[in-house]
Amino acid sequence: MNKMKRVKRVFSNTAFLALALSASCVGQPGHLAIYSPIEAGLVLQYEGMELDTGQLSQNRLQLWVRQTKQTPEGLEVECAASTYQGTASVVSLCQHDGSVFLMAPSGGRIMVLPSGFPYKIAAWQSDGINYRVVGRAKADISCVTHPDNVGIWVEAQPIPPQSSILGFEKVRYLFLPGIGESQTMAFLDGKWITVNKLTGKSHANAL
C-alpha cells in the first residue's frame, strides 16, 4: 500500500474514532476533565494531511453533535459525520468514570476509553490494540485556546499477530477536554507525521 492510500485510510478510520469519542460522563463539580464532546450543537471540522506535500488536503470531515440523552447507564450522544463521500450517524454510550463505548450496529460495544482515563489508568487493550497514555501536551490548534488547549496523548500499537494499524506501525491521538480527538499522528519512516487535525470549532442548532 503506498503512502497516499495509507493516509486516506487513516483519515477515514480516524473519522470513525472521532465519532466513537463523542460521548463521556457528566461529572460532579470538581470532576476530572471530560476528553470528548458532550455539548449538543458542537461542530468540529477536521482535515487530513497529504504526505507527499506535507499540507492539509481536501480530505475534510465535519462532526456535529446532534443531541444528547441521559440514560440509566450514562450519557448517550448522537453525532453526524459529513464528508465528501456522504453522511453517517453513530450513537456512543458512556459509563461511569469516563469510560466510552461505541455502540456497533450489531448491538455490540467497542471500548474506546477505559474507566478512569487518563489519571487512574495508564494502559489498556481493546479490539486487538494496546493503548498507553504518553503524557500531557499543549495543542498547536488555532481554533482551541487556553485553558482547553492542554490535552492527553495516547499511543496505539497492534498486538501480534496483527502487524499494523491502518498500515502504520503505531499511531498517536491527542485528546482535548470537551472536544475529544484533535490530532492524529502516524509513525512512518522513523518519524511522527500528522495525518489528521482539528481545524475548526463552532456551534449549530441541535435537534
C-alpha positions in Angstrom: 0.0 0.0 0.0 1.5 3.4 -1.0 1.8 6.3 1.4 -1.2 8.2 -0.1 -3.5 5.3 0.3 -2.4 4.8 3.9 -3.2 8.4 4.7 -6.6 8.2 3.2 -7.3 5.0 5.2 -6.1 6.7 8.4 -8.3 9.7 7.8 -11.4 7.6 7.1 -10.8 5.4 10.2 -9.8 8.4 12.3 -13.1 9.9 11.5 -14.8 6.8 12.8 -12.7 7.1 16.0 -13.8 10.7 16.4 -17.4 9.5 16.3 -16.6 6.9 18.8 -15.2 9.5 21.2 -18.3 11.6 21.0 -19.6 10.7 24.5 -18.4 10.9 28.0 -19.8 11.1 31.5 -21.0 14.3 33.1 -19.1 14.6 36.3 -19.9 16.4 39.5 -18.3 19.8 40.2 -14.6 19.3 40.5 -14.7 16.1 38.5 -11.8 15.2 36.2 -11.8 16.9 32.7 -14.0 15.2 30.1 -12.0 14.3 27.0 -14.8 14.2 24.5 -17.6 16.4 23.3 -20.9 16.3 25.2 -22.4 19.6 24.1 -25.3 19.4 21.7 -24.7 21.7 18.7 -20.9 21.5 18.8 -19.4 21.3 15.3 -15.8 20.1 14.8 -14.0 20.3 11.4 -11.1 18.1 10.6 -8.7 17.9 7.7 -6.4 15.1 6.5 -2.7 15.6 5.6 -1.1 14.8 2.2 2.2 13.0 2.9 3.8 14.0 -0.4 3.3 17.7 0.2 3.0 18.0 4.0 0.0 20.2 3.5 -3.6 19.9 4.6 -5.7 18.3 1.9 -9.3 18.2 0.8 -10.0 15.2 2.9 -12.3 17.1 5.2 -14.6 15.8 7.9 -17.3 17.6 9.9 -18.5 16.1 13.2 -21.8 17.5 14.5 -23.2 16.7 18.0 -26.9 16.4 17.1 -28.4 15.5 20.5 -27.6 14.1 23.9 -29.8 12.0 26.2 -29.2 10.9 29.8 -29.9 7.2 30.4 -29.5 4.9 33.4 -26.2 3.6 32.0 -24.7 7.0 31.1 -25.0 9.8 28.6 -25.8 8.9 25.0 -24.5 11.4 22.4 -25.7 11.2 18.8 -23.3 12.6 16.2 -23.4 13.1 12.4 -20.2 12.9 10.4 -20.2 14.6 7.0 -17.5 14.1 4.3 -17.2 14.4 0.6 -18.4 10.8 0.4 -21.6 11.2 2.4 -23.0 11.4 5.9 -23.3 8.8 8.7 -24.6 8.9 12.3 -23.5 6.9 15.3 -24.5 6.7 19.0 -21.9 6.4 21.7 -22.7 5.1 25.2 -21.0 6.4 28.3 -20.5 4.6 31.6 -19.2 5.8 34.9 -15.7 7.4 35.4 -15.3 8.4 31.8 -15.4 5.1 30.1 -16.7 5.3 26.5 -18.1 2.6 24.4 -19.1 2.7 20.7 -22.4 1.1 20.0 -22.0 -1.1 17.0 -24.9 -1.6 14.5 -24.9 -5.3 15.6 -25.7 -4.2 19.2 -22.2 -4.9 20.5 -20.0 -2.4 22.2 -16.4 -1.5 21.5 -14.4 0.2 24.3 -12.8 3.4 23.2 -11.7 4.9 26.5 -11.5 2.9 29.8 -12.9 3.9 33.1 -10.6 6.3 34.9 -9.0 7.7 31.8 -6.5 9.4 31.9 -5.3 9.6 35.5 -6.5 6.3 37.0 -5.2 4.1 34.2 -2.1 4.4 32.1 -2.6 1.4 29.6 -5.3 -0.8 28.3 -6.2 -3.2 25.4 -9.2 -3.0 23.1 -10.0 -4.8 19.8 -6.5 -6.2 19.3 -4.7 -3.0 20.0 -2.5 -1.9 23.0 -3.1 1.7 24.2 -1.0 3.7 26.6 -1.1 7.3 27.9 2.0 9.1 26.7 1.5 12.4 28.6 0.1 15.9 28.6 0.8 18.4 25.9 -0.4 21.7 24.5 -2.3 21.6 21.2 -1.0 23.7 18.4 -4.5 24.3 17.1 -5.7 27.8 16.3 -9.4 27.2 17.0 -8.7 25.9 20.5 -7.5 28.4 23.1 -6.3 28.3 26.7 -7.3 26.6 29.0 -8.8 24.0 26.7 -5.6 23.5 24.6 -3.8 21.1 27.1 -4.6 17.5 26.2 -3.5 13.9 26.6 -1.5 12.0 24.0 -2.4 8.3 23.7 -0.4 5.8 21.6 -1.9 2.8 19.9 0.2 -0.2 18.8 -1.2 -3.5 17.4 -1.0 -6.7 19.4 0.7 -9.5 17.4 -0.1 -11.3 15.1 -1.7 -8.0 13.9 1.2 -6.1 12.3 -0.1 -2.6 11.8 -2.8 0.0 12.5 -4.2 1.3 9.2 -0.9 0.4 7.5 1.3 2.1 10.2 3.4 0.6 12.9 1.8 2.8 15.6 -0.5 5.8 15.8 -0.9 8.6 18.4 -4.1 10.6 19.2 -4.3 13.9 21.1 -7.5 14.2 23.2 -8.6 17.6 24.4 -11.1 18.4 27.2 -14.6 19.0 25.8 -13.5 18.0 22.3 -12.0 14.6 22.2 -9.7 13.6 19.4 -8.0 16.8 18.0 -4.9 15.5 16.2 -3.7 12.1 14.9 0.0 11.3 14.2 1.3 8.1 12.5 4.8 6.7 12.8 6.3 6.4 9.2 9.9 6.1 8.0 11.3 6.6 11.5 9.4 9.8 12.4 6.0 11.0 13.5 3.8 12.8 11.0 0.4 14.5 11.4 -2.3 12.8 9.2 -5.4 14.3 10.7 -6.0 17.6 12.6 -8.8 19.7 14.0 -9.1 22.9 12.0 -12.4 24.4 13.1 -14.8 24.6 16.1 -18.2 26.2 16.1 -21.8 25.7 17.2 -25.0 25.0 15.3 -28.6 24.4 16.2 -29.1 20.9 17.7 -32.1 18.7 17.0 
